[in-house]
């Protein structure tokens, strides 16, 4: 809580890279690091997810009963739903198109204001677009409240005090709202004849797909779990606002990337997105429970104890990334990225394991918005652009204030 992102890398560094045995939230834990550790951690024979996530994280970030908490056949059945929604290239392209259109409309409005805060404004853009894409009816006046709630869930999951309480309240509100939409969508589809029919939800929309999804036993998800999983589609999309703000920070610190993005090379835009996800801190580590008594590099890991995978340290390991604290999109050009190499959204295989199925969406949206950000002219007024490693999740302290009203002689 006091060291933030540096806690686990510092512990591992002081151990010479050997596994570290510690405690977190009162539970015994073993921390591991490196590419072999990624493969070890994402092997379901070694690490399970059920009961691994602490209540405060479930009640803010993921939700009770979420796909992140499942193992085995239950996990595969639920994961197939997310794969169909989030790994579909047509769906990715459609969402990217909607986000781009919302950004363009917002940028025209930003130019009428003295200054805007990019983090908040990009979260609004992403909220409007993902709800349109997901088939979630959202009035213009509702965008601000929903966007703030989705941001709060992410912002407060690792905090104590007001941020955490705000995140809990935001999740509770959103779950109640989405449960009502789930019941209406089922009524429209004829699966819940006891509920009055309401607004029709588009066939193939993520909301309708989740509402009608059946688990591994052939039953519909209960309405609360369905609401949780709809949130697990829209919340991570809005969380791309963190990466967009980091992209602006990178363009301010390393302005050479702006010209490269303006040239319109899709390969460079994707490499830039990968480097933003590698360089900037988001997830400090991930955890699961030892499925049995395990051994890792000579250390015994007791069955049922926590296993922690160092994510932030992995992304800045000089053995993996030469000059890891230099922002270099070029490191991702002309090559594919291995599943145990770049892990800001998990490692292993997305279809069968616990790697985030929305990673393609994150990369596509970040490449799209980074390119648009590079294309517009703006000034960056004096502000605090520091990024505290003690705050999880972190972001530039000012939220990145910019002015699109560029003087003619600038």
Secondary structure, DSSP 8 states (H G I E B T S, - for coil): --STTHHHHHHHHHTTTS-EEEEETTEEEEEE-SHHHHHHHT-TTTEE-TTTS-HHHIIIII-TT-GGG--HHHHHHHHHHHHHHHS-HHHHHHHHHHHHHHHHHHHHHHTTSS-EEHHHHHHHHHHHHHHHHHT----HHHHHHHHHHHHHHHHTTT--THHHHHHHHHHHHHHHHHHHHHHHHHHHTTS-TTS---S---TT-HHHHHHH-B-TTS-B--HHHHHHHHHHHHHHHHTHHHHHHHHHHHHHH-THHHHHHHTT-HHHHHHHHHHHHHHS----EEEEEESS-EEETTEEE-TTSEEEEEHHHHHT-TTTSTTTTS--GGGGTTS---TTT--TT-SS-TTTSSS-TTHHHHHHHHHHHHHHHHHS--B--S------TTSSS---TT--EEB----TT-
